[in-house]
Amino acid sequence: MPQIRPFTALRYSRSRDLDLSRLIAPPFDVLDAAGKAALTARSPNNIVAVDLPHLPAKTVGPDEAYARAAVTFSAWQSAGILERDHRPSFYPYTQIYSVGDREFHRRGFVALVRITPFGAGDVVPHEKTYKEAIVDRLKLMTATRAQLSPIFGLFNDPRGEANNLLYRNASRPEVSATLDGVRNDLWSISDTQIQNQVIDQLNHKPIYIADGHHRYTTAVEYQAQAVAANGGKPLPANHPANFCMFVLVPFQDDGLLILPTHRLIGGLRSFTVESLIRLIADQFEVAEATLPAEKLVEFTDEHLPKTAPHTMGLYDAATRKLYEIRPRDPDMLKNLEPNHSPAWRKLDVAILQRYLVEEILTPHFAVGELKKGYTANAAEVLPQMDGNTFQIAFLLKSTPLRALEDLGKTNEVMPQKSTYFVPKLATGMLINPLTYE
């Protein structure tokens, strides 16, 4: 049974004078009320009107919110704003973006992936999921009978065979849209010979979820509901609920970029950085950084990646000082987490969460639950530390790509916010209807 398949996508009409850049949106879970308002101001037909019917994101709204989203979604189809393609296709999808002075081209393709529960098939997670976000997405998926945004998946293709097949004759994109400085280019491949070759290339290769764990878990729940509605009997092999829309990118693509997610911590009582350093001195080498706090971005983006493995930055708001900290033993968690693999225990994010947060900060300094903030942009650290919310920040290196494969072999998941792939996939380029054509 093939692991992936082409599909007839629903998308914004190409026969109308529609500016796709005004209609697509970032993933729902990175938006707040101001972000949603800015998108709907561009166009009342922006996908966010359906994809984010309730705020704040990842919380469960009233049933009426999802019903209104479904009415809007149906009206767009009736009005011809959204139209369904006529032939099943794979959709090559390229994002062109810049970081600093470098331009990157991340190339992949959109396809449907057969749904299997985590640990029971070829789809491999790396992060935990949380119930409320899944309930929200399931209500929306049930109301609209569609998957509105893709999941970001990675697969191994050392020789680039899948992309070579799909992009071999690519010329001008069928559609292009720019969102937050990122250009999104899309093509379609309906040639069945090419499709079958790509299907063979990916058959039974693990697909590692880079982003979209909650959306994938929602698809698993939706499939379970469909099975229950079918009297508990398995669904037909090609039933729409058996598949989930992915953007699939090879691990080897040179446009792949992971940023670290820095941690901001508050809610600490009777805290001084000197007391923290004393508590961790037996486990960590600590040295004051040679760069001042004013150069935190340079420290994080340029200096830290060149330091010894597992080195982290520590910023103290009270003294405005930067430190470098590094575990004396890279496998320092072996006694605390003997049931986890060495690969998990040696993740910087695991060392930070399991030891520094849970063994040091929480028991010694916490007032109730710690306040936590996250940012992948080092330039946002100091501005967020100027108030009274956060007292210290841990500055991290990027989690290596190989960690997704290593932990996939042992069915382990990373701590929350371990990876931040840039750029985010655009919502609204393609929609996967969960209905037969």
N, C-alpha and C positions, 0 to 999 in steps of 0.2 A: 504494500500500500504506500503510494508516494507520500513523502513528508511535507512537500510544498506543492502548491498548485497555482495556476493563474486564476484571475477572477475578472468579472465585469464590474469595474468600479463605478461608483456614483461620484460625480464631480461637478464643479461649477461649469456652467455651459460655456463652450468655446464658440458657439454660434452667436452669442450676444456680446455686446460691447461692455464686458466686465473687466475691471482692473483687479486681477487676482491678488495683487499686493495689498489691496484694501479689504480682502475677504478672508485671508488666512490669519492664524493666531498662534501664539506659543501654546504649549501644553497647559491644560486647565490648572494644574497644580502649582504653577509658578505665578499665577495671576491673583491680584487683589481687586477690590472694588474700583480703584482708580485705573488699574490696567484694563479692566473690562470696559469701563466707560470710554476710555481712549480708543479702544478697538471698535466699539459700536458707533462712536462718533465718525469713524472713517466710512462706515457703511452699516445700515440697519441689517444688511444681509451677511455681516461678518459671522463666521462659524461660531464665534464665542457665544452668540445669542442662544445657540442650542447646546454647545458643549459645556457651558458653565451657567446652568439655570439657577444656581443657588450659591450664595456666599455665606461664610468663607469657603474656599475650596476645600475638598476632602472632608466636609461635614455633611450630614444627612439633612436634606431639606424636606419641606412638606410635599406630599404627593402632587399637589397642584403645580408646583414648580416644574416637575418632570412632565406633567401632562401638557403644560404650556409649551415646553420645549418640543414635544412631539407634534403639537399642532403647527408650530412654526416650521419645523422640519418638513412636514407633509405639504404645507402651503408652498414652500420653496420648490418642491418637486412638481406640484400642480402648475405652478407659474412658469416652469421651465428654467428657473434659476439654477437648479441642480438637475443634471441629466445623467442617465446611466449609459455606459459604453455598450456597444453592440457585440463585441467579441472579447472573450476571455484573454487577458493580457498579463504579462509581467511588466512592471513599470520601472525602468531605470531612473534613479533619483540621485542627483548630485547637489551637494551644498558647497558653496564657495564662500569662504569666510577668511577673516584676517585676525591674527593675534600679534600685536606689536607690528613689526615691519614685514612679517611673513604672511603670505597668502597660502591657504590650504584648499584642496579640493577633496571632499569626502564622497566617494562613489559607492553606491549600493543599488539595491532594487527593492521594489515593493511586491510582496507576494503574500499568499495565505499560507499559514503554517498549521499543520494538524495539531489539535489541542491534546495534550496529555498532562495529567497531574504532575507537579514537581516531584522528581525522584522516580517517576514511573515511565519516563520516555526520554526523548532527545532534547527537551527544552530544559535548560539549566538556569536556576536563579542564583543571585549572589547577595540579595538583601531581604530582610524581613518585610512582611506586609502587615497592615493594621486594618482592623475590621471596619471602622467607620468609613474610611475612604472606599473600601470595596462595596459596602452597602450603597453609598452614593452612586458609584459608577454602575452598579447593577440596576438600580432604579432607572437610571437614564438609558441604559442599553435596552432594558425591557420596554420602556415607553417608546423609544424611537425605532427599535428593532434594527439597530445599526451599530457598527463600531466606528466611532467618529475620528479617532486618532490612532496612528500606528504605534506599535511597540518596536523598540530599537533592539535588534538582535545581531550578534556577531557569530561568525563561523570561520573555520579554517579553510583557506584556499591558497596555499603557498605559491602556486603558479598563476594565480589570478584568472583561472579558467572561466568561472561564471561571469565575471565582469567582462572578460574579453569577448565572450559570446554575445552578451547583451549590448555592449557598446561598440561592437565591431563596425556597424554602419551608422553610428549616431552622427547626426549633423546638427542642425539647429534644433533646440528643444521645442517640443510641442507647446509647452507653457513655461513661463518663468514668473517668479514672484520674489520680491525682496521684503524681508521682515527683519527688523532690528539689525540692519546692515549685512544680513546673510542672504545671498542669492540662492534661490531654490529652483532648479531646473528639472523638468520631467519629460520623459518619453514613454511610449508604449510599444511593447513587442508582442504581436499576436501570431507570429510565425510559429506553428506547432512544432516544427522540427527543432528550432532553437529552444523552445520551451522544454521539450523532452530532454534535450541535452543538459539544460540547466537543472532540471529535476534529477537527472542521473548524477550530476555533480554533487548535489547536496543530500542525496539519499542516505539517511541514517547518520549524517554528520551531526554532532551536538550543536545546538543553537543556544548561545549564552545570552541571557537577557542583560543588556547594558543599561536600559532605562525602560520603565513601564511595568514593573512588577505588579502593581495594583491593578492595572488594566488587564494584564494576563490572568491574574487570579480571578478577576471579574468574569473573563471569558470562560474560565473553567466552571465557575458557579452558574453561568448562563447555560452552559452545556448540560450541567446536572439538572437544572430546572426543565430543560427540554426533554431529557430522558425520563424524568418523573412524569411529565405531561404525556409521555408516550407509554404510560403504564409500566415504567421501569425497564422497558425493553430497549436494547441498543438502537441508536438512530441509524438511518441509512448512511452508508459510507460517505456520501457527498452532501449530507445535510449541512446547511450553512452554519449551524451551531457547533459543528465539529472543527471549525477553522477560525483562525485569528489573524488579523492583518499585521504584518511586520515590515519594517525596513531592514533588510539584511545587508550587512557590510562585512567584508573579510577582515579578519584580525590583521592581515598584512597590508591593508590599505594605508598609504602614507598620509592620508588626510584625517586619520583617527587621532584624537587628542583628548587626554584626560587631565582635568585640572584637580588639584587638591581642594578639599573642603575644610577650611580653617574653622576651629571651634572657639566660640566666645563663651565664657563662663561667668555667671554672677550668682547672687544668693549666698555669698560666703561671709561668715561671721568671724570676727577676731582674726582676720587673715592678714598676713604679711608675706611677701615673696620670700623673705629670709626664713620664715618658719616652714614654708613649703620646701625650700631647698634643703633644710635640715632633715625633713622627713624622708626625702627621696635620695639623700646623698649616698646611702649604702647600695642603691640600685642604679643610680644614674650619675654619669659624669656631667657636671654643670659648669659652664663658663659664661661670663658676660660677653655678649657679642661685641665685635670690633666696630660695628656700625651703630649709629645712634637711632633712637626710635623714629626720628623724622625720616629715616631712610628705610622704613619697614618694608615698603614695596620692593626696593632693591634687594634687601636682605632675603625676602621670601621668594621672589621670582628669579633672582640671579645667583645669589650666594648659596642659599640652602640646597638647591639641587646638586651642587658640587661637593657637599660635605659627605662625611662617612655615612654608610647605610644606617638607617633608623634615627638619624639626627632630626630633632624637632626644634622649632623655635618657641620661646615662651616670652610673652609680653606682659608686663605688669603695669596697669594703669596708674597706680598710686605713685610709683617711682619713675614712671616713663622710661623703664629700662628693658632692653632686649637681652635674652639669654639663649644659648644653645644647650640643649640637653640631649643626652644619648644613653640608652641602656648599656650597662656594663656587660650584660649577657643578652644577646639578641633573642634567646629563648627564655627570657625571664618569666614567662607565663606558664612554664611547663608544670610547676607544682600547683598553680591556681587553676589551670585548665588542662589537666592530663588527658581528658577525653577529646580534646581538639587536636587536629593535626599540627605538626610543626609549621606548615605553611600558614595556617590561620594564626597561630600564636605569634608569628613573626611579622604580622601586618602592623604597620605603625598605628593604624586606627584601632586595632585590637589592644595593643599595648597602652594606648592613650585611654581608651574606654575602660578596659578591664582593670588596669592597675591605677593609673593616675586619677581617674574619676571615681571608680568604685572603691578602691582600697585606701585612697589618700584624701581626696577632696570631700567626698560624701561623709565619711565617718568623722573627720577632723574639723571640717569647716562649714558644712551645709546647714542652712536654716530651712528645714523642710526640703522641698525638691529644688535642686539646682536650676537656675535659669540658664538656658542654652540658646546660643545663636549660631548660625552657620553662614559662611560666605565663601565662594570660590574666588572672589575678587579681593586681593590683598589691599587694594586701595580703599576698601570699605571698612577695614578693621579699625583704624584709628578714629574715624568719625563716629563709629558705633561705641567706642570705648570712652568718649568724652562725657557721657552722662553718668548716671548712677546705676544703670542696669547691669553692665558687665564690668568685671574687675580684672580678669586675666584673659589672655587669648593664647591658644596653642596653634602654632603655624606648622603646617604639614607639607610633606612632599606628596606628589601624585601616587596613588595606588598603581602598581604596575599592571599592565594588561594580562600578563601571565598568571596573575593571582586569580582571575576569573576561571581560567582553565584548571589551575591547581585545586581550587576549592570545589569546582564542579565534579572532580573525580571522587571527592569524599563527601559530597552532598552537604557541604557546610555553607552558611551564609555569613556575610561580613556584618559588622556593626552598621547602624544607620548612617547614611550620608558618607559612604566610603568612596564612592566614585562620582565624578561630575564630568560627563561627556559634553563637549561643546562642538558645534552648537546644538541646541535642542531641535528635535524634528518639528516641522511645521504641522499644525493641525489644519485640515481643510484642503490640502492638496488632493487627497483621495479619501473616499469614505467607503467602508465595506458594508453593503446592505446584508442584513441577516435574514434575507428572504430569497426564495428562488426567483430567477429572472422571469 
